[in-house]
């Protein structure tokens, strides 16, 4: 049994709080040192251009002409050479060296701010105690990254798309670089305190040294040694028997070269553990390559931003944690119960409460963890925010135990407004589960309405369905100014009845500035009605719009629309619905349109807009074949020009080959299902929510990998209610 996400989140939060101070200083100083390392690499590129073709012997020849005695020659991380010795004029000291022409200058020095930042980064100016603290901080930072990755996997899954949360998306972006940065830091601290596995170097001793005397510039080992490989060269105290040159290469190899003959006396090659440590150290400091220094600079900046976004998330949740956690004392007509992760669902609940109370309907508004049903109240609204791919809010991880203590009035009714994001496989799963559990309590009648990313269109529809289910009067719900659009006047130019459906085609009386696309919504309200209904639109080449309306017995809006005749005028608002706009598949991919009943509404305009030879497929479920006659002209033209190559009309009352439902077509013809998702194929579904669920279940069972890929890449679009 896997642990709930709350445990990963609590550990992640605790780790962040524990190491915040130390990590802040380490990241700030690390970013500064990364900048310095990057600038050093720029200088190193210039220096290496001079040293690429030079051998050590060539440089020694030039130095011997400028110095009467030499002590040491070394290169720093920036590729700047320093030589120490006594000049021909008797001056002793250290000078900067340009190897290409043996030009001497002032010895390079390390800037004071770099020394200061290095000390802060290593030990926080606290010596050994500080080094221990920094090492522990690096280790806990690594654990912080692991818990963050596990939490993201648990909550958001492996969708392969952004979550829309800066903290999560940025964390995933720099997860691996930050983990490497932390691990290399832990390795260096472990070596500092003797915890890194240490092995002695591999020693190779020469045999007899030849009795000959050569100048250092003629040593074979120096002639064959490129200057770019050298880290440090120390001259012997005197050029006599028993003395030697000490040579250290950048790969960690240590040589002792006889001062007279130039033969190698001993050679020490670092063991694998030491070489690994050296490489990790060079990577951590950015000295190994400019790529690492630039990566650390970027990762440190992102990690600082993650700290800020994480603090904001924590602060926002802390601010809303105690919000309305106590039940109000007054008797209420409606109880609104909020289960929210970050607090945004509270704003929706408070808006609904304001509308209810403004119309004389008393409301109790409280958090779900504090809710205890009022036996005198018969109407409940539960606003349940799903976190990620199916998680309940963290403070409600044991919500099922809470439900077991609830008892409602025998005639009580409820609505669950489930908020989530359709990019996750288990869209609004917490709300769905909550509705199922509530339905099992005393045969409690529950209406479930899912809302995609708090879109106003979904919320307004949920409001209307809530009023109907709870048997409340029609009330107007204000929507955001961004979503509210100016009303336009349309004239009916075509009307065709088709069983329990009516097809209406409109033209705009005046020019509309807004561009309308098939899949957008038309919000209409009957003359004596108090709230709007929304219908999916088709947009045609002649700039007319069309919609298909299912006539619902007793339905105020659908009955009024059915009564319209050609020439009648209506006022309506056009609402953009970009999540259901049609994009022609790329790279030869095909489109499969799936609908039942009035779900054909937005597809007719999309099909008309298809290019010739688009080879699309339409699967349409109706009760009787003659219910499709209003669409015959458009579909026939599309078939003739190859825009459609397959049209499957499934009739529930006139079933052939036992095909009564839309999903039966895909079960009967397995090739149709595989073709729909092959390559860059796109699937669009419109109609009843039950039909959409059956289609998704069928594809999951038979073509799950392709189905999940289509969902994650945005090639599976559904607009169903």
MILUMSE-478674 format. One record per residue (C-alpha): x, y, z. Coordinates in steps of 0.25 Angstrom, whole numbers, padded with zeros to 4 digits, always signed. Each point is the difference from the previous one (the first is absolute). Layout:
residues N
[[X Y Z]]
...
//
This chain:
residues 721
[[+0000 +0000 +0000]]
[[+0006 +0013 -0004]]
[[+0001 +0012 +0009]]
[[-0009 +0011 -0002]]
[[+0005 +0013 -0006]]
[[-0001 +0008 +0013]]
[[+0011 -0008 +0007]]
[[+0010 +0004 -0012]]
[[-0006 +0014 +0001]]
[[+0003 +0002 +0015]]
[[+0014 -0006 -0001]]
[[+0003 +0009 -0012]]
[[-0005 +0012 +0008]]
[[+0007 -0004 +0012]]
[[+0013 -0001 -0007]]
[[-0002 +0013 -0007]]
[[-0002 +0007 +0013]]
[[+0012 -0007 +0007]]
[[+0010 +0003 -0011]]
[[-0005 +0014 -0005]]
[[+0010 +0009 +0007]]
[[+0012 -0009 -0003]]
[[-0005 -0003 -0014]]
[[-0002 +0015 -0003]]
[[+0014 +0003 +0003]]
[[+0006 -0012 -0008]]
[[-0009 +0004 -0012]]
[[+0004 +0015 +0000]]
[[+0015 -0003 +0002]]
[[-0001 -0012 -0010]]
[[-0006 +0009 -0011]]
[[+0011 +0011 +0002]]
[[+0011 -0011 -0001]]
[[-0007 -0006 -0012]]
[[+0001 +0014 -0006]]
[[+0014 +0001 +0003]]
[[+0003 -0014 -0005]]
[[-0007 +0004 -0013]]
[[+0008 +0013 -0002]]
[[+0013 -0009 +0003]]
[[-0004 -0009 -0011]]
[[-0001 +0012 -0010]]
[[+0015 +0004 +0005]]
[[+0004 -0015 -0001]]
[[-0004 -0001 -0015]]
[[+0009 +0012 -0003]]
[[+0011 -0006 +0008]]
[[-0001 -0014 -0006]]
[[+0001 +0006 -0014]]
[[+0014 +0003 +0003]]
[[+0003 -0013 +0007]]
[[-0007 -0010 -0009]]
[[+0013 -0003 -0009]]
[[+0011 +0003 +0010]]
[[+0007 -0011 +0008]]
[[+0006 +0002 +0014]]
[[+0014 -0001 -0006]]
[[-0003 +0012 -0009]]
[[-0004 +0008 +0012]]
[[+0011 -0004 +0009]]
[[+0010 +0005 -0011]]
[[-0006 +0014 +0000]]
[[-0001 +0000 +0015]]
[[+0015 -0004 +0002]]
[[+0004 +0012 -0008]]
[[-0008 +0010 +0009]]
[[+0003 -0006 +0013]]
[[+0013 -0004 +0007]]
[[-0007 -0009 +0010]]
[[-0014 -0006 -0001]]
[[-0009 -0006 +0011]]
[[-0014 -0003 -0005]]
[[-0009 +0002 -0012]]
[[-0015 -0002 +0002]]
[[-0014 +0003 -0007]]
[[-0013 +0004 +0007]]
[[-0014 -0003 -0003]]
[[-0001 +0012 -0010]]
[[+0012 -0005 -0008]]
[[+0009 +0010 +0005]]
[[+0015 -0004 +0002]]
[[+0008 +0004 +0012]]
[[+0015 -0002 +0000]]
[[+0009 +0002 +0013]]
[[+0015 +0002 +0000]]
[[+0012 +0010 -0001]]
[[+0001 +0008 -0012]]
[[+0013 +0003 -0007]]
[[+0000 +0014 +0007]]
[[+0000 -0007 +0013]]
[[-0015 +0003 +0004]]
[[-0007 -0011 +0006]]
[[-0015 -0002 +0000]]
[[-0012 -0005 -0008]]
[[-0004 +0005 -0013]]
[[-0012 -0003 -0010]]
[[+0005 -0007 -0012]]
[[-0006 +0000 -0015]]
[[+0006 -0013 -0005]]
[[-0001 +0003 -0015]]
[[+0011 +0011 +0001]]
[[+0005 -0001 +0014]]
[[-0005 +0014 +0004]]
[[+0000 +0002 +0015]]
[[-0010 +0009 +0007]]
[[-0006 +0002 +0014]]
[[-0003 -0014 +0007]]
[[-0015 -0003 -0001]]
[[-0008 +0001 +0013]]
[[-0013 -0004 +0005]]
[[-0010 +0011 +0002]]
[[-0004 +0002 +0015]]
[[-0015 -0002 -0003]]
[[+0003 -0014 -0006]]
[[+0008 -0004 +0013]]
[[-0011 +0005 +0008]]
[[-0011 -0007 -0008]]
[[+0008 -0013 +0000]]
[[+0002 +0001 +0015]]
[[-0015 +0002 +0002]]
[[-0004 -0011 -0009]]
[[+0010 -0010 +0006]]
[[-0002 +0003 +0015]]
[[-0009 +0012 +0002]]
[[+0013 +0006 +0007]]
[[-0002 -0010 +0012]]
[[+0012 -0009 -0003]]
[[-0002 -0015 +0002]]
[[-0014 +0002 +0006]]
[[-0004 +0008 -0012]]
[[+0005 -0011 -0009]]
[[-0008 -0011 +0007]]
[[-0013 +0009 -0001]]
[[+0003 +0003 -0015]]
[[+0001 -0015 -0003]]
[[-0012 -0003 +0008]]
[[-0008 +0011 -0008]]
[[+0005 -0006 -0013]]
[[-0005 -0014 +0004]]
[[-0013 +0005 +0005]]
[[-0001 +0008 -0013]]
[[+0001 -0013 -0008]]
[[-0011 -0006 +0008]]
[[-0008 +0012 -0002]]
[[+0001 -0002 -0015]]
[[-0004 -0015 +0001]]
[[-0012 +0003 +0008]]
[[-0004 +0011 -0010]]
[[+0001 -0010 -0011]]
[[-0008 -0011 +0007]]
[[-0010 +0010 +0004]]
[[-0001 +0005 -0015]]
[[-0001 -0014 -0005]]
[[-0011 -0003 +0011]]
[[-0008 +0012 -0003]]
[[+0002 +0003 -0014]]
[[+0004 -0013 -0006]]
[[+0009 -0002 -0013]]
[[-0009 +0009 -0009]]
[[+0012 +0006 -0007]]
[[-0007 +0013 +0000]]
[[+0001 +0013 +0008]]
[[-0008 +0000 +0013]]
[[-0003 +0015 -0001]]
[[+0007 +0002 +0014]]
[[+0013 +0008 -0001]]
[[+0006 -0008 +0012]]
[[-0003 -0013 -0005]]
[[+0004 +0002 -0015]]
[[+0013 +0008 +0004]]
[[+0003 -0011 +0010]]
[[-0001 -0011 -0011]]
[[+0009 +0009 -0009]]
[[+0012 +0001 +0009]]
[[-0002 -0013 +0008]]
[[+0011 -0008 -0006]]
[[+0010 +0012 +0000]]
[[-0003 +0003 +0014]]
[[+0001 -0014 +0004]]
[[+0014 -0001 -0006]]
[[+0004 +0013 +0007]]
[[-0004 -0005 +0013]]
[[+0006 -0014 -0002]]
[[+0013 +0006 -0004]]
[[+0000 +0009 +0012]]
[[-0003 -0012 +0009]]
[[+0012 -0008 -0006]]
[[+0009 +0012 +0003]]
[[-0005 +0001 +0014]]
[[+0001 -0015 +0002]]
[[+0015 +0000 -0005]]
[[+0003 +0012 +0010]]
[[-0004 -0009 +0012]]
[[+0006 -0013 -0005]]
[[-0013 -0006 -0004]]
[[+0003 -0002 -0015]]
[[+0006 -0013 -0003]]
[[+0015 +0003 -0002]]
[[+0010 -0009 -0007]]
[[+0015 +0002 -0001]]
[[+0006 +0005 -0014]]
[[+0005 -0010 -0009]]
[[+0016 +0001 +0000]]
[[+0009 -0003 -0011]]
[[+0015 +0000 +0003]]
[[+0011 +0001 -0011]]
[[+0012 -0009 +0000]]
[[+0014 +0005 -0001]]
[[+0001 +0015 -0003]]
[[+0010 +0002 -0012]]
[[+0013 +0008 +0004]]
[[-0002 +0012 -0009]]
[[-0001 +0015 +0001]]
[[-0010 +0007 -0008]]
[[-0007 +0014 +0001]]
[[-0014 +0000 +0004]]
[[-0005 +0005 -0014]]
[[+0006 -0012 -0006]]
[[-0007 -0010 +0009]]
[[-0008 -0010 -0008]]
[[-0012 +0000 +0010]]
[[-0001 +0015 -0001]]
[[+0001 +0000 -0015]]
[[-0011 -0010 -0001]]
[[-0009 +0008 +0010]]
[[-0010 +0010 -0005]]
[[-0001 +0012 +0008]]
[[-0015 -0001 +0001]]
[[+0001 -0013 +0008]]
[[+0009 +0006 +0011]]
[[-0005 +0005 +0013]]
[[+0013 +0003 +0008]]
[[+0015 -0001 -0002]]
[[+0010 +0001 +0011]]
[[+0015 +0001 -0002]]
[[+0010 -0007 +0009]]
[[+0008 +0008 +0010]]
[[+0012 -0003 -0007]]
[[+0003 -0007 -0014]]
[[+0008 -0011 +0006]]
[[+0000 -0015 +0002]]
[[-0012 -0005 +0009]]
[[-0009 +0012 -0003]]
[[-0012 +0000 -0009]]
[[-0011 +0009 -0006]]
[[-0014 -0002 +0005]]
[[-0011 +0000 -0011]]
[[-0015 +0000 +0003]]
[[-0009 -0002 -0012]]
[[-0014 +0005 -0001]]
[[-0005 -0015 +0001]]
[[+0006 -0002 +0013]]
[[+0012 -0007 -0004]]
[[+0013 +0003 +0008]]
[[+0014 -0002 -0006]]
[[+0014 +0001 +0006]]
[[+0010 +0003 -0011]]
[[+0015 -0001 +0002]]
[[+0007 +0013 +0001]]
[[+0011 -0004 -0009]]
[[-0004 -0011 -0010]]
[[-0015 +0004 -0001]]
[[-0004 -0015 +0002]]
[[-0013 -0002 +0008]]
[[+0004 -0005 +0014]]
[[-0014 -0003 +0004]]
[[-0014 +0002 -0005]]
[[-0013 +0000 +0009]]
[[-0013 -0001 -0007]]
[[-0012 +0003 +0008]]
[[-0010 -0012 +0004]]
[[-0013 -0001 -0006]]
[[-0007 +0006 +0012]]
[[+0009 +0012 +0000]]
[[-0002 +0002 -0014]]
[[-0015 +0000 +0002]]
[[+0002 +0009 +0011]]
[[+0009 +0010 -0008]]
[[-0011 +0000 -0011]]
[[-0011 +0002 +0009]]
[[+0007 +0012 +0007]]
[[+0004 +0006 -0014]]
[[-0015 -0001 -0004]]
[[-0005 +0006 +0013]]
[[+0009 +0012 -0001]]
[[-0003 +0001 -0015]]
[[+0015 -0001 -0003]]
[[-0002 -0013 -0008]]
[[-0007 +0007 -0012]]
[[-0008 +0013 -0003]]
[[-0012 -0008 -0001]]
[[+0000 -0003 +0014]]
[[+0002 +0014 +0005]]
[[-0011 +0005 -0009]]
[[-0009 -0011 +0005]]
[[+0003 +0003 +0015]]
[[-0003 +0015 -0002]]
[[-0013 -0003 -0007]]
[[-0004 -0011 +0010]]
[[+0004 +0008 +0012]]
[[-0009 +0012 -0005]]
[[-0012 -0010 -0002]]
[[+0002 -0006 +0013]]
[[-0001 +0014 +0007]]
[[-0013 +0002 -0008]]
[[-0005 -0013 +0005]]
[[+0002 +0004 +0014]]
[[-0008 +0012 -0003]]
[[-0011 -0007 -0007]]
[[+0000 -0011 +0011]]
[[-0001 +0011 +0011]]
[[-0012 +0006 -0008]]
[[-0007 -0013 -0001]]
[[+0002 -0003 +0015]]
[[-0004 +0014 +0004]]
[[-0013 +0000 -0009]]
[[-0004 -0013 +0006]]
[[+0003 +0004 +0014]]
[[-0009 +0013 -0002]]
[[-0012 -0008 -0005]]
[[+0002 -0012 +0010]]
[[-0008 +0006 +0011]]
[[-0010 +0006 -0009]]
[[-0015 -0003 +0003]]
[[+0004 -0013 +0008]]
[[-0012 +0002 +0009]]
[[-0014 -0002 -0003]]
[[-0010 +0012 +0001]]
[[-0010 -0001 +0010]]
[[-0012 +0005 -0008]]
[[-0010 -0010 -0007]]
[[+0003 +0000 -0014]]
[[-0007 -0003 -0013]]
[[+0013 -0005 -0007]]
[[+0013 -0005 +0006]]
[[+0012 +0002 -0009]]
[[+0012 -0009 +0004]]
[[+0014 +0004 -0006]]
[[+0011 -0010 -0001]]
[[+0012 +0008 -0006]]
[[+0015 -0002 -0001]]
[[+0005 +0014 -0002]]
[[-0012 +0009 +0003]]
[[-0005 +0004 -0014]]
[[-0013 -0009 +0001]]
[[-0004 +0009 +0012]]
[[-0001 +0012 -0010]]
[[-0010 -0008 -0008]]
[[-0008 -0004 +0012]]
[[-0001 +0014 +0006]]
[[-0005 +0005 -0013]]
[[-0011 -0010 +0000]]
[[-0003 +0003 +0014]]
[[-0001 +0015 -0003]]
[[-0010 -0003 -0011]]
[[-0009 -0009 +0009]]
[[+0000 +0009 +0012]]
[[-0003 +0012 -0010]]
[[-0013 -0007 -0004]]
[[-0004 -0003 +0015]]
[[+0006 -0015 +0000]]
[[+0007 -0002 +0013]]
[[+0013 -0007 -0002]]
[[+0010 -0007 +0010]]
[[+0014 +0000 -0007]]
[[+0011 -0008 +0007]]
[[+0012 -0009 -0003]]
[[-0002 -0015 -0002]]
[[+0008 -0004 +0012]]
[[-0009 +0008 +0009]]
[[-0013 -0004 -0006]]
[[-0011 -0007 +0008]]
[[-0013 -0001 -0008]]
[[-0012 +0008 +0005]]
[[-0011 -0010 +0001]]
[[-0010 +0012 -0003]]
[[+0007 +0004 -0013]]
[[-0004 -0008 -0012]]
[[+0010 +0006 -0011]]
[[+0015 -0002 +0000]]
[[+0010 +0005 -0010]]
[[+0014 -0006 +0001]]
[[+0011 +0007 -0007]]
[[+0012 -0010 -0002]]
[[+0013 +0004 -0006]]
[[+0008 -0012 -0005]]
[[+0015 +0003 +0002]]
[[+0008 -0006 -0012]]
[[-0004 -0013 -0006]]
[[-0010 -0004 +0010]]
[[+0005 +0004 +0014]]
[[-0009 +0006 +0011]]
[[+0005 +0012 +0007]]
[[+0011 -0004 +0009]]
[[-0008 +0004 +0013]]
[[-0011 -0010 -0005]]
[[+0008 -0012 -0003]]
[[-0009 -0008 +0010]]
[[-0013 +0006 -0005]]
[[-0007 -0013 -0001]]
[[+0001 -0002 +0015]]
[[-0006 +0014 +0001]]
[[-0012 -0004 -0009]]
[[-0003 -0012 +0009]]
[[-0004 +0010 +0011]]
[[-0010 +0008 -0008]]
[[-0015 -0002 +0000]]
[[-0010 +0008 -0009]]
[[-0015 +0003 +0000]]
[[-0007 -0011 -0007]]
[[-0005 +0009 -0011]]
[[+0014 +0007 -0002]]
[[+0006 +0002 -0013]]
[[+0014 +0004 -0004]]
[[+0009 +0005 -0011]]
[[+0015 -0003 -0002]]
[[+0007 +0011 -0008]]
[[+0013 -0007 -0003]]
[[+0011 +0009 -0005]]
[[+0012 -0006 -0007]]
[[+0008 +0000 -0013]]
[[-0003 -0008 -0012]]
[[+0015 -0002 -0003]]
[[+0000 -0011 +0011]]
[[-0005 -0014 -0003]]
[[-0008 +0001 +0013]]
[[-0007 +0013 -0003]]
[[-0007 +0005 +0013]]
[[+0002 -0013 +0006]]
[[-0002 +0004 +0015]]
[[-0013 +0007 -0003]]
[[-0004 -0013 -0008]]
[[+0003 -0009 +0012]]
[[-0007 +0010 +0010]]
[[-0012 -0001 -0008]]
[[+0000 -0015 +0000]]
[[+0002 +0000 +0015]]
[[-0011 +0010 +0002]]
[[-0010 -0008 -0009]]
[[+0003 -0012 +0009]]
[[-0005 +0007 +0013]]
[[-0015 -0002 +0002]]
[[-0003 +0000 -0015]]
[[+0005 +0014 +0000]]
[[-0004 +0006 -0014]]
[[+0013 +0007 -0005]]
[[+0002 +0007 -0013]]
[[+0015 +0000 -0005]]
[[+0005 +0012 -0009]]
[[+0014 +0001 -0004]]
[[+0007 +0013 -0002]]
[[+0013 +0001 -0009]]
[[+0010 +0010 +0006]]
[[-0011 +0009 +0006]]
[[-0004 +0004 -0014]]
[[-0012 +0010 +0001]]
[[-0008 -0008 -0011]]
[[+0001 -0013 +0009]]
[[-0003 +0008 +0013]]
[[-0012 +0007 -0006]]
[[-0006 -0014 -0005]]
[[+0003 -0006 +0014]]
[[-0008 +0012 +0006]]
[[-0012 -0003 -0009]]
[[+0001 -0015 +0003]]
[[+0001 +0003 +0015]]
[[-0012 +0009 +0000]]
[[-0008 -0011 -0008]]
[[+0004 -0012 +0009]]
[[-0002 +0008 +0013]]
[[-0014 +0005 -0005]]
[[+0004 +0014 +0002]]
[[-0005 +0012 -0008]]
[[+0008 +0005 -0012]]
[[+0010 +0010 +0005]]
[[+0011 +0008 -0009]]
[[+0014 -0003 +0003]]
[[+0010 +0011 -0004]]
[[+0012 -0005 -0007]]
[[+0014 +0007 -0002]]
[[+0001 +0012 -0008]]
[[+0010 -0007 -0009]]
[[-0010 -0011 -0003]]
[[-0012 +0009 -0001]]
[[-0002 +0004 -0015]]
[[-0010 +0010 -0006]]
[[-0013 -0006 -0005]]
[[-0002 -0001 -0015]]
[[-0013 -0001 -0008]]
[[-0002 -0012 -0010]]
[[-0010 -0004 -0010]]
[[-0005 -0014 -0002]]
[[+0002 -0003 -0015]]
[[-0002 -0015 +0001]]
[[-0008 -0010 +0009]]
[[-0001 -0015 -0001]]
[[-0007 -0009 +0010]]
[[+0007 -0014 +0002]]
[[-0008 -0008 +0010]]
[[+0004 +0005 +0014]]
[[+0010 +0010 -0007]]
[[-0001 +0013 -0007]]
[[+0011 +0006 -0009]]
[[+0000 +0015 -0001]]
[[+0009 +0008 -0009]]
[[+0002 +0015 +0003]]
[[+0006 +0012 -0007]]
[[+0005 +0012 +0008]]
[[-0009 +0013 -0002]]
[[+0013 +0009 +0002]]
[[+0014 -0003 -0002]]
[[+0007 -0007 +0012]]
[[+0014 +0005 +0003]]
[[+0003 -0013 +0007]]
[[+0005 -0012 -0009]]
[[-0009 -0012 +0002]]
[[+0005 -0014 -0001]]
[[-0007 -0013 +0000]]
[[+0000 -0006 +0014]]
[[-0003 +0014 +0006]]
[[-0013 +0002 +0008]]
[[-0012 +0008 -0001]]
[[-0007 +0004 +0013]]
[[-0015 +0002 -0002]]
[[-0011 +0004 +0010]]
[[-0015 -0001 -0003]]
[[-0007 +0013 +0001]]
[[-0006 -0003 +0013]]
[[+0012 -0008 +0006]]
[[+0010 +0004 +0010]]
[[+0012 -0008 -0004]]
[[+0007 -0004 -0013]]
[[+0002 -0014 -0006]]
[[+0012 -0002 -0009]]
[[+0001 -0008 -0013]]
[[+0012 -0004 -0008]]
[[+0001 +0007 -0014]]
[[+0004 -0003 -0014]]
[[+0006 +0012 -0008]]
[[-0002 -0001 -0015]]
[[+0007 +0006 -0012]]
[[-0012 +0009 -0003]]
[[+0002 +0006 +0014]]
[[-0013 -0006 +0005]]
[[+0000 -0008 +0013]]
[[-0008 -0012 +0004]]
[[-0003 -0009 +0012]]
[[-0007 -0012 +0003]]
[[-0010 +0000 +0012]]
[[-0005 -0012 +0007]]
[[-0014 +0003 +0004]]
[[-0002 -0004 +0015]]
[[-0014 -0002 +0005]]
[[-0003 +0011 +0009]]
[[+0013 +0007 -0004]]
[[-0002 +0015 +0000]]
[[+0011 +0004 -0009]]
[[-0001 -0012 -0010]]
[[-0015 +0001 -0001]]
[[+0001 +0015 -0003]]
[[+0011 -0003 -0011]]
[[-0009 -0010 -0006]]
[[-0011 +0010 -0002]]
[[+0009 +0009 -0008]]
[[-0004 +0002 -0015]]
[[+0009 +0005 -0011]]
[[+0001 +0015 +0001]]
[[-0001 +0001 +0015]]
[[+0010 +0008 +0007]]
[[+0008 -0004 +0013]]
[[+0010 +0006 +0009]]
[[+0012 -0008 +0004]]
[[+0014 +0001 +0005]]
[[+0012 -0007 -0007]]
[[+0009 -0007 +0009]]
[[+0014 -0004 -0004]]
[[+0003 -0015 +0003]]
[[+0014 -0002 -0005]]
[[+0001 -0014 +0007]]
[[-0009 -0005 -0011]]
[[+0005 +0007 -0012]]
[[+0004 -0008 -0012]]
[[+0015 -0001 -0005]]
[[+0002 -0008 -0013]]
[[+0010 -0011 +0004]]
[[+0014 +0001 -0005]]
[[+0009 -0010 -0008]]
[[-0012 -0007 -0006]]
[[-0008 -0003 +0013]]
[[-0015 -0003 -0001]]
[[-0011 +0006 +0008]]
[[-0011 -0009 +0006]]
[[-0013 +0007 +0004]]
[[-0008 -0007 +0010]]
[[-0014 +0005 +0005]]
[[-0014 -0004 +0003]]
[[-0013 +0008 -0002]]
[[+0002 +0015 +0001]]
[[+0015 -0002 +0002]]
[[+0001 +0001 -0015]]
[[-0002 +0015 +0002]]
[[+0015 +0005 -0001]]
[[+0004 -0011 -0009]]
[[-0007 +0005 -0013]]
[[+0008 +0013 -0001]]
[[+0013 -0008 +0003]]
[[-0003 -0010 -0011]]
[[-0003 +0011 -0010]]
[[+0013 +0007 +0003]]
[[+0008 -0013 -0002]]
[[+0009 +0000 -0012]]
[[-0002 -0009 -0012]]
[[+0005 -0014 +0003]]
[[+0001 +0002 +0015]]
[[-0005 -0014 +0001]]
[[-0008 +0002 +0013]]
[[-0010 -0009 +0007]]
[[-0013 +0004 +0006]]
[[-0007 -0010 +0010]]
[[-0014 +0006 +0003]]
[[-0011 -0007 +0009]]
[[-0014 +0003 -0002]]
[[-0014 -0007 +0003]]
[[-0004 +0000 -0014]]
[[+0007 +0001 -0014]]
[[-0010 +0012 -0004]]
[[+0005 +0008 +0012]]
[[+0013 +0003 -0008]]
[[-0007 +0006 -0012]]
[[+0003 +0015 +0003]]
[[+0015 -0004 -0001]]
[[+0000 -0008 -0013]]
[[+0004 +0011 -0009]]
[[+0012 +0004 +0008]]
[[+0004 -0015 +0002]]
[[-0002 -0004 -0014]]
[[+0009 +0012 -0005]]
[[+0011 -0004 +0009]]
[[-0001 -0015 -0004]]
[[+0001 +0004 -0015]]
[[+0012 +0009 +0002]]
[[+0008 -0010 +0009]]
[[-0001 +0008 +0012]]
[[-0008 -0011 +0006]]
[[+0003 -0014 -0004]]
[[-0008 -0007 +0010]]
[[-0014 +0003 +0006]]
[[-0006 -0010 +0010]]
[[-0014 +0004 +0005]]
[[-0005 -0009 +0012]]
[[-0015 -0001 +0002]]
[[-0004 -0005 +0014]]
[[-0014 -0003 -0005]]
[[+0004 -0006 -0014]]
[[+0012 -0008 +0005]]
[[+0008 -0007 -0011]]
[[+0011 -0011 +0003]]
[[-0004 +0002 +0015]]
[[+0006 +0015 -0001]]
[[-0009 +0008 +0009]]
[[+0010 +0009 +0007]]
[[+0012 +0009 -0005]]
[[+0010 -0009 +0007]]
[[-0005 -0012 -0006]]
[[+0006 +0004 -0014]]
[[+0014 +0000 +0006]]
[[-0002 -0013 +0007]]
[[-0006 -0006 -0013]]
[[+0011 +0006 -0009]]
[[+0014 -0001 +0008]]
[[+0007 +0007 -0012]]
[[-0008 +0012 +0001]]
[[+0004 +0002 +0015]]
[[+0015 -0002 -0003]]
[[-0001 +0009 -0012]]
[[-0006 +0011 +0008]]
[[+0012 +0002 +0009]]
[[+0011 -0004 -0010]]
[[+0011 +0010 -0003]]
[[-0005 +0014 +0003]]
[[-0014 -0004 -0001]]
[[-0010 +0009 +0008]]
[[-0013 -0005 +0007]]
[[-0011 +0010 +0003]]
[[-0012 -0004 +0008]]
[[-0013 +0008 +0003]]
[[-0013 -0004 +0006]]
[[-0004 -0007 +0012]]
[[+0010 -0002 +0012]]
[[-0004 -0015 +0001]]
[[+0003 -0002 -0015]]
[[+0014 +0007 +0002]]
[[+0003 -0009 +0012]]
[[-0004 -0013 -0007]]
[[+0009 +0004 -0012]]
[[+0012 +0004 +0009]]
[[-0002 -0014 +0008]]
[[+0000 -0007 -0013]]
[[+0013 +0007 -0005]]
[[+0007 -0002 +0013]]
[[-0003 -0015 +0000]]
[[+0004 -0002 -0015]]
[[+0010 +0011 -0003]]
[[+0005 +0006 +0013]]
[[+0014 +0004 -0004]]
[[-0005 +0007 -0012]]
[[-0012 +0006 +0007]]
[[+0009 +0006 +0011]]
[[+0009 +0005 -0010]]
[[-0011 +0007 -0007]]
[[-0005 +0006 +0013]]
[[+0013 +0005 +0005]]
[[+0003 +0006 -0014]]
[[-0013 +0007 -0001]]
[[-0005 -0008 -0011]]
[[-0012 -0006 +0008]]
[[-0011 +0011 +0001]]
[[-0013 -0001 +0007]]
[[-0011 +0009 +0003]]
[[-0011 -0008 +0006]]
[[-0011 +0002 +0011]]
//
